[in-house]
Amino acid sequence: MREKSPQSMLQWISTTYDMSPESLAHMFQRTRRTVNIWLKEGRMSPRNGSKIRSAFYYLNNMPDPHDPLRSGIDMI
C-alpha cells in the first residue's frame, strides 16, 4: 500500500477536523498563503511535509512509518 501525499494528508486533517486554512496555518506556524499553496499545488519543503506527515499519523493514532520511534507529539 502506498503512502498518501502530504497534500492529501493536509486535506484530510482540514476536512476531518473542519479546519480552515487560517487554522492550519496557525497549527503549523505558517502563513495562510503558504497553506493555500500546500493545499492547491502540493508544493512544500521536505521539512514541512514531514511535519504534516507527523501530525497526520498522530491524529490517526498510528506510528509514522518513516520514523516509528518518534511520535507525532515530538514535532519540532
Number of C-alpha atoms within 10 A of each C-alpha: 3 4 9 10 13 23 21 17 20 23 18 14 19 16 11 10 10 12 15 15 20 14 16 20 17 13 12 14 10 14 14 16 12 14 25 17 13 21 19 10 10 16 16 16 9 10 10 15 19 19 16 23 24 27 23 21 17 17 14 12 11 13 16 19 12 10 11 10 9 13 16 24 11 10 13 8
